[in-house]
Amino acid sequence: EPSFRSRSYSSGRSSVGSLCQVSRPPRRSGYACFHSPAFLVAARFVAACSVCAQTKSGNSPPAGRLRPLPIPSRPWSHIALDFITGLPSSSGKTVILTVVDRFSKAAHFIPLAKLPSAKETAQIIIENVFRIHGLPSDVVSGRGPQFTSQFWREFCRLIGASVSLSSGFHPQSNGQAERANQTIGRILRSLSFRNPASWSEQLPCWAEYAHNSLPSSATGLSPFQSSLGYQPPLFSSQLAESCVPSAQAFVQRCERTWKRVRSALCRYRAQTVRAANKRRTKSPRYCRGQRVWLSTQNLPLKTASRKLTPRFIGPFRISQIINPVAVRLLLPRYLPRVHPVFHVSCVKPVLHAP
């Protein structure tokens, strides 16, 4: 009976210190025992235990299939932004603003004295990117205060660009800028490891040129070739290799190169999706108002021991479904500095006992 079943499960759980576990039946018991109604009911009851849901670590692959960003059709129409901080002072500079073209993989690395405000970021982008490449149609960035402010949203709206913010604690959303940060960090270490204070002198010229000259694994071409249609020569002896006979031939070469790059990006995206989804599981279908547990892996919680902190907290209600792999939660007041949008790999649904 249900009442007897509940008393039995409750007494059994309390007797082992609220540690629930359902073991597989012995092999000799056969298929029928493993799929018996009693065993399935016990498994659902244990899965609904709130103590276990908060304290046990999951061993399954992360939830949420890969949902790649749309592929641009021309250079510098879709850009990604990110900051590199924690650098030693070099000529008064301590921060690098990374700007990546998601089509050609070309990048600009702009040294700054400090983290700028939203207004200062907009001015820097105008002076160093927009005046050279024109206005973009989409800007991907993290959720720093520069990019979540009302000024930045209004600025992007006025120039006709959409704002694409990454979900909380999921830097893969802005993976191209993160990858460019790794590349420029490796180049700067090679150029200035003997004198770390000289990194700002190496960055604008040699480091950026080296990054934009290297072939991309996605396109098979260097960022220079993908955006300009040819590889700019480093020395005058190489000038003859890059001469273009006429303006019309130059335009045709660019169009052929852009078509080739877009086809390569489509193939690379398909390969990336297949490879990534092998290590991921399909996320549950969430709905507005549903309660979920939130992972504490990246939350700034003040606890006596991080080792003994619950793996999940909550439950919290979903206030909005952003897309199939991102949800917005109604967070309590003790998490004021945490953005409420999370990737589905950071949450799990609340289960109910039968």
PESUL-V633414 format. One record per residue. N is the residue number from 1. RES is the residue in one letter. NEAR is the number of other C-alpha atoms within 10 Angstrom. Layout:
BEGIN
n	res	near
N	RES	NEAR
N	RES	NEAR
END
This chain:
BEGIN
n	res	near
1	E	5
2	P	8
3	S	7
4	F	9
5	R	14
6	S	15
7	R	11
8	S	11
9	Y	15
10	S	14
11	S	11
12	G	14
13	R	16
14	S	11
15	S	10
16	V	10
17	G	8
18	S	15
19	L	15
20	C	20
21	Q	13
22	V	13
23	S	9
24	R	10
25	P	13
26	P	10
27	R	9
28	R	7
29	S	10
30	G	10
31	Y	11
32	A	8
33	C	16
34	F	16
35	H	11
36	S	10
37	P	11
38	A	11
39	F	16
40	L	14
41	V	14
42	A	18
43	A	17
44	R	15
45	F	20
46	V	23
47	A	18
48	A	18
49	C	18
50	S	18
51	V	14
52	C	18
53	A	22
54	Q	19
55	T	15
56	K	12
57	S	12
58	G	9
59	N	6
60	S	9
61	P	13
62	P	17
63	A	20
64	G	19
65	R	20
66	L	18
67	R	13
68	P	12
69	L	12
70	P	10
71	I	14
72	P	18
73	S	16
74	R	19
75	P	20
76	W	27
77	S	18
78	H	22
79	I	25
80	A	24
81	L	21
82	D	22
83	F	21
84	I	19
85	T	13
86	G	8
87	L	14
88	P	15
89	S	15
90	S	18
91	S	14
92	G	13
93	K	17
94	T	20
95	V	23
96	I	23
97	L	22
98	T	20
99	V	28
100	V	26
101	D	25
102	R	25
103	F	23
104	S	28
105	K	27
106	A	26
107	A	26
108	H	22
109	F	24
110	I	20
111	P	22
112	L	20
113	A	13
114	K	12
115	L	16
116	P	17
117	S	16
118	A	20
119	K	13
120	E	12
121	T	16
122	A	18
123	Q	14
124	I	16
125	I	16
126	I	15
127	E	11
128	N	14
129	V	19
130	F	15
131	R	10
132	I	10
133	H	13
134	G	11
135	L	19
136	P	19
137	S	17
138	D	18
139	V	21
140	V	25
141	S	25
142	G	23
143	R	19
144	G	15
145	P	12
146	Q	20
147	F	22
148	T	16
149	S	14
150	Q	11
151	F	15
152	W	19
153	R	16
154	E	13
155	F	15
156	C	18
157	R	13
158	L	10
159	I	11
160	G	13
161	A	18
162	S	16
163	V	19
164	S	17
165	L	18
166	S	21
167	S	24
168	G	21
169	F	19
170	H	16
171	P	15
172	Q	14
173	S	22
174	N	20
175	G	15
176	Q	21
177	A	28
178	E	19
179	R	13
180	A	21
181	N	22
182	Q	12
183	T	14
184	I	20
185	G	15
186	R	12
187	I	20
188	L	19
189	R	13
190	S	11
191	L	17
192	S	16
193	F	12
194	R	9
195	N	10
196	P	15
197	A	17
198	S	17
199	W	25
200	S	25
201	E	14
202	Q	14
203	L	22
204	P	14
205	C	11
206	W	13
207	A	24
208	E	19
209	Y	18
210	A	13
211	H	22
212	N	21
213	S	18
214	L	15
215	P	16
216	S	16
217	S	11
218	A	18
219	T	21
220	G	15
221	L	24
222	S	23
223	P	26
224	F	21
225	Q	22
226	S	30
227	S	23
228	L	19
229	G	21
230	Y	20
231	Q	19
232	P	16
233	P	13
234	L	10
235	F	7
236	S	7
237	S	8
238	Q	12
239	L	12
240	A	9
241	E	11
242	S	12
243	C	12
244	V	13
245	P	8
246	S	8
247	A	9
248	Q	10
249	A	11
250	F	16
251	V	14
252	Q	12
253	R	15
254	C	19
255	E	17
256	R	13
257	T	19
258	W	22
259	K	14
260	R	15
261	V	23
262	R	20
263	S	15
264	A	16
265	L	21
266	C	15
267	R	13
268	Y	15
269	R	17
270	A	11
271	Q	11
272	T	14
273	V	14
274	R	13
275	A	12
276	A	13
277	N	17
278	K	10
279	R	12
280	R	16
281	T	16
282	K	14
283	S	16
284	P	13
285	R	9
286	Y	19
287	C	13
288	R	13
289	G	14
290	Q	15
291	R	21
292	V	21
293	W	21
294	L	23
295	S	19
296	T	18
297	Q	14
298	N	11
299	L	13
300	P	10
301	L	12
302	K	8
303	T	9
304	A	8
305	S	7
306	R	12
307	K	8
308	L	9
309	T	16
310	P	17
311	R	19
312	F	23
313	I	17
314	G	18
315	P	20
316	F	20
317	R	17
318	I	20
319	S	18
320	Q	17
321	I	16
322	I	13
323	N	11
324	P	15
325	V	21
326	A	21
327	V	23
328	R	22
329	L	24
330	L	15
331	L	19
332	P	11
333	R	8
334	Y	8
335	L	12
336	P	9
337	R	9
338	V	16
339	H	16
340	P	17
341	V	23
342	F	22
343	H	21
344	V	26
345	S	20
346	C	22
347	V	25
348	K	19
349	P	18
350	V	17
351	L	17
352	H	12
353	A	13
354	P	13
END
